[in-house]
Amino acid sequence: MMLGGGGSKYNSKISEIRQSEFGHAAGITYLDHAGATLYSKSQLEAHFKDLASSVYGNPHSQNQSSSLTTETINHARRLVLQHFNTTSSEYDIVFTSGCTGALKLLGESFPFSGAQSFLTSSGVQFFPTSSGAQSFPTSSGAQSFPTSSGA
């Protein structure tokens, strides 16, 4: 397979995928994959098929739909562990609503010392302090501050 160049097989395949899977995004250039990436046609179809044939409930309840949700979450955890070639005895997989929630959870629960800082990229928004800086307190009193360079 050739890479680069205007008429390469690579570019032809990418164009085919864009048309078949991302036709809903024709004419736009989407770059905000950190916030939410584009969904493909096949993802939507598979998700709709799953939702149309299954009932998912609160995983903290005790019923059939809750069991399905719990099994699905546990399966996703196993896939993540497998992808990183590790086990649940070494790592816990925690799902959050997004990056900000994950970093907030980390900052509030990690045993930082008071002399440590928790730096995040500038795109992550936390809570304004009285000085106007974006920050949140950690469990030990260390402060987190997003970096302006994105580092």
Contacts in CASP RR format, 6 or more apart in sequence:
PFRMAT RR
TARGET T0000
AUTHOR 0000-0000-0000
METHOD contacts of the structure
MODEL  1
MMLGGGGSKYNSKISEIRQSEFGHAAGITYLDHAGATLYSKSQLEAHFKD
LASSVYGNPHSQNQSSSLTTETINHARRLVLQHFNTTSSEYDIVFTSGCT
GALKLLGESFPFSGAQSFLTSSGVQFFPTSSGAQSFPTSSGAQSFPTSSG
A
1 9 0 8 1.000
1 10 0 8 1.000
2 8 0 8 1.000
2 9 0 8 1.000
2 10 0 8 1.000
3 10 0 8 1.000
4 10 0 8 1.000
4 11 0 8 1.000
5 11 0 8 1.000
18 25 0 8 1.000
18 26 0 8 1.000
19 26 0 8 1.000
20 41 0 8 1.000
21 40 0 8 1.000
21 41 0 8 1.000
21 42 0 8 1.000
22 38 0 8 1.000
22 40 0 8 1.000
22 41 0 8 1.000
23 41 0 8 1.000
24 41 0 8 1.000
25 38 0 8 1.000
30 38 0 8 1.000
34 99 0 8 1.000
34 123 0 8 1.000
35 99 0 8 1.000
54 68 0 8 1.000
55 64 0 8 1.000
55 65 0 8 1.000
55 68 0 8 1.000
56 65 0 8 1.000
56 68 0 8 1.000
56 69 0 8 1.000
56 72 0 8 1.000
57 63 0 8 1.000
57 65 0 8 1.000
57 66 0 8 1.000
57 68 0 8 1.000
57 69 0 8 1.000
58 66 0 8 1.000
58 69 0 8 1.000
59 66 0 8 1.000
59 69 0 8 1.000
59 70 0 8 1.000
59 73 0 8 1.000
60 66 0 8 1.000
73 95 0 8 1.000
76 93 0 8 1.000
76 95 0 8 1.000
77 88 0 8 1.000
77 93 0 8 1.000
78 88 0 8 1.000
80 93 0 8 1.000
81 87 0 8 1.000
81 88 0 8 1.000
81 91 0 8 1.000
81 93 0 8 1.000
84 91 0 8 1.000
94 102 0 8 1.000
94 105 0 8 1.000
96 102 0 8 1.000
96 105 0 8 1.000
99 124 0 8 1.000
100 124 0 8 1.000
100 125 0 8 1.000
100 126 0 8 1.000
103 120 0 8 1.000
103 124 0 8 1.000
103 126 0 8 1.000
103 144 0 8 1.000
104 126 0 8 1.000
104 136 0 8 1.000
106 118 0 8 1.000
107 118 0 8 1.000
107 136 0 8 1.000
107 138 0 8 1.000
107 139 0 8 1.000
107 144 0 8 1.000
108 136 0 8 1.000
108 137 0 8 1.000
108 138 0 8 1.000
108 139 0 8 1.000
109 139 0 8 1.000
110 118 0 8 1.000
110 138 0 8 1.000
110 139 0 8 1.000
111 139 0 8 1.000
111 140 0 8 1.000
112 118 0 8 1.000
112 138 0 8 1.000
112 139 0 8 1.000
112 140 0 8 1.000
112 141 0 8 1.000
112 142 0 8 1.000
113 140 0 8 1.000
113 142 0 8 1.000
114 140 0 8 1.000
114 141 0 8 1.000
114 142 0 8 1.000
115 142 0 8 1.000
116 142 0 8 1.000
117 142 0 8 1.000
117 143 0 8 1.000
117 144 0 8 1.000
117 145 0 8 1.000
118 138 0 8 1.000
118 142 0 8 1.000
118 143 0 8 1.000
118 144 0 8 1.000
118 145 0 8 1.000
119 144 0 8 1.000
119 145 0 8 1.000
119 146 0 8 1.000
119 147 0 8 1.000
119 151 0 8 1.000
120 126 0 8 1.000
120 144 0 8 1.000
120 145 0 8 1.000
120 146 0 8 1.000
120 147 0 8 1.000
121 146 0 8 1.000
121 147 0 8 1.000
121 150 0 8 1.000
121 151 0 8 1.000
122 146 0 8 1.000
122 147 0 8 1.000
122 148 0 8 1.000
122 149 0 8 1.000
122 150 0 8 1.000
123 146 0 8 1.000
123 150 0 8 1.000
124 146 0 8 1.000
125 134 0 8 1.000
125 146 0 8 1.000
126 134 0 8 1.000
126 135 0 8 1.000
126 136 0 8 1.000
126 144 0 8 1.000
126 146 0 8 1.000
127 134 0 8 1.000
127 135 0 8 1.000
127 136 0 8 1.000
128 134 0 8 1.000
128 135 0 8 1.000
129 135 0 8 1.000
133 145 0 8 1.000
134 145 0 8 1.000
134 146 0 8 1.000
135 143 0 8 1.000
135 144 0 8 1.000
135 145 0 8 1.000
136 143 0 8 1.000
136 144 0 8 1.000
137 143 0 8 1.000
138 144 0 8 1.000
END
